[in-house]
Amino acid sequence: MTNSIQVYPNPASSGKSIKIQLSHPYEVSVQLYDQQGCLIAYVYSGYVYAGEIVVNSGIEHLPTGMYIYQVMIGEELKHVKFIKQ
């Protein structure tokens, strides 16, 4: 089993859920960036045991556009794009 990330719904207008599936326990952090690479928010940070975690993120205050979640799982860095309607 490998680590995986799913962001839903996409596109969205009010809230996002980030489902993270982990093969082993890891330190996990989730940050939100705009298209220009500016940090908007620290969404989550903590130690997660193997299995699944769902992190909810409110996006109501954001203007319409494309955004990026940066997810750090241990030393593995992943980026997931989404659209705010």
N, C-alpha and C positions, 0 to 999 in steps of 0.2 A: 504494500500500500504506500502511495506517495502522498505528499501534502497537496491539498487543492484548495482553491478559493472560488467562491461563487458570489456575485453581487446581484441582488434582485430587489424589486423589479428594475428593469433597465429598458427604456428610460423611465424616470419617476419624477413626481412633482413635490412630494412631501417627505417621505422617509425611505431609507435604504436599509437593507439587511445584508450583512456580510457573513456568509457561512464559510467557516474554515475547518477543513478536515485534516487532522494531524495523525501521522503514522507513529509518532513518539511524543513524549512530553517536550515542550519547548517554551522558551520565553517568546511572547508574541507582542508585536506592536502594530497599530494601524494609525496612519496619518492621512489627512486629506489635503490635496494640493489642487490648485487651479491649473489651467493650461500653460501658464507662464512659469510654472514651477514654484510658485509662492505657497508656503505653508499656510493653510487656512485653519486647521484644527488637529489636535491630538484626539483621536477617537477612542483608542483602547491601548492599554499596556498592562501586561501581566503574564504570569506563568500559567500555561494551559496543559492539562494532561492529555494523553493520546485520546483521540476520538473527535467529536464535533463540538464546535462552539459557534453561536450565532451572536454577532455584535450588531446592534441597531444604531443607526446614525440619522439624526434629523437634518434635513437639507432645506427646510422651508425658507430659511433666510437667504439662501444663495440665489444669485441671478441665474437666468437661463444660460446654459452652456455645457461644455464638456469639463469633467473633473476626473481626478485620478486618486485612487486609494493606493498608498504605498504600504505594503504588508511585509513586515520582517518576521520570519519564522526561524528562530535560532539565528544562523548566519546567512540564511537564504532570503534574498530580497525579491519581491514580486510586485508588479504594478497592474492594476485593474482599472480600466476606464469606464466611466458611465456618463449618461446624459441627464441633465436636470432640465425638465420642461417648464 
